[in-house]
Amino acid sequence: TVWFCASSPSTAAKKHHNDVRKKQTYTSVHEAVKAGDVEQLALMIKRGASIDEVDLVHKFTPLHCAAHSGSLECLHWLLWHGADVTRVTVRGWTAAHLAAIRGQDACVQALLINGANLEARDDRGCTPSHLAAAHGQSYTLQTILRSGNVNAADRNDWKPVHYAAFHGRLGCLQLLVRWGACIGDVDTDGNLPAHLAAVEGHLHCFKFLVSKMASVMHTLKARNDHGETPRDLAESVEKEGEHPETQEVLDFPAHDAAFRGDLLELRRLVSCGAININERDDKGSTLMHKAAGQGHIHCLQWLIEMGADCDITDDAGETPKDVAKRFAQLAAVELLTQRTGDGNSSDEELDASNIAFFERHGVEGSTDSKEDLILDKEEKRNARIRAYRRIQELQESGLARHYSSGQGILRRERSEKGEKTVRELEAQLESERVRRENLESQLDGCRAEIGRLRESRDRARSPAALNLIFIITHRFIMLKRTVEK
């Protein structure tokens, strides 16, 4: 009996955790919501706590806490039981504002379905779309834009595109432009989004905005109310120190090629052995991270075929799929999801002494990647370890370049296949865009149907309807008993 109990520690630990959670007591409804404990939340409300109780520190209601912490189950419970979606905090933030700041996409969707106003403004006139753009929450921003105004202005005439430019949120900026944001609009001081990007030194954003304007020279010479042009502001930032982009290109040319989507240059650098397929830059980003952030599907497909690690993380703990999601590159997210699944990506580093690593990650050159071989888990792991050790031996003996060139023929064949795949993917991407528009149209219809069903549900909850349901149920039970006799 002792041996049997010891063989199931995870089950026992899970049971103990559940028991502890059941016994957990909270001093307020807000603590239960932050912990995601919907059972305790329901119990505390039943015992007399207010569903819209305001805490003393942040002036949050339980609904605010659920949106801020991402406690989706609690948020659904609160909405179902009539929590007020219009209540605001000391800054005028609704639950939708807080969910936008924190990038709680599922919470935003739940609030929207339950009647939350995504055009609500805080004390500065900001809507949830302004705050999502300012905090770089592009995935959540896209959800808001489906039901909101892409060009909503705050009290200073700043639109979401101004916030994205000022804070250097390139992913949000690209998304807003795709949704029709007016990048030629000025604020109360006469600043274009390009002025704001330039003055803060966000040169990626500055270049992107200039490239999207009708006239490049007119944009560079446009003056704000202080007589400053975007060009003047950008040059003043450059003079403060060496151009960071230039240094990055010199130090990590392949990363720059992946960022720009230059597959030919990327192939040349990798194939000649100049860089490793999983090489990191000074922020821990790999080629996969760079290509994923810009949505370069052809580069991603080629890197995957060449054995790039889809689960590797940068210094911020993000995988390439995380980066693609942050920049709202949906096609890249879908491609990487097919490779990694929906689970959390691993953040392990390559370590020859870590056998568990080789059970979850492939190694370029390993025989386990061949499609005509059927290997069990142990054989795959051993094949990867052998491949890794062989590569290490070649590198130590100075033959790494010969090892790389020896794969040249195979890589060229795979590259030709990759080009064909890229063309097919581009055609598929175009059809997916059309399909997405159709799905969004269907989604609008579904939302309208949900509204009608909710009205029907409310009517069904009337006292007369409940009495009728009780009578029918009682008669059914009596009839069933008669039949059984």
Secondary structure, 3 states (H helix, E strand, C coil): CHHHHHCCHHHHHHHHHHHHHHHCCCCCHHHHHHCCCHHHHHHHHHCCCCCCCCCCCCCCCHHHHHHHHCCHHHHHHHHHCCCCCCCCCCCCCCHHHHHHHHCCHHHHHHHHHCCCCCCCCCCCCCCHHHHHHHCCCHHHHHHHHCCCCCCCCCCCCCCHHHHHHHCCCHHHHHHHHHCCCCCCCCCCCCCCHHHHHHHCCCHHHHHHHHHHCCCHHHHHHCCCCCCCCHHHHHHHHHHCCCCHHHHHHHHCHHHHHHHHCCHHHHHHHHHCCCCCCCCCCCCCCCHHHHHHHHCCHHHHHHHHHCCCCCCCCCCCCCCHHHHHHHCCCHHHHHHHHHHHCCCCCCCCCCCCCCHHHHHHCCCCCCHHHCCCCCCCHHHHHHHHHHHHHHHHHHHHCCCHHHHHHCCHHHHHHHHHHHHHHHHHHHHHHHHHHHHHHHHHHHHHHHHHHHHHHHHHHHHHCCHHHHHHHHHHHHHHHHHHHHHHC
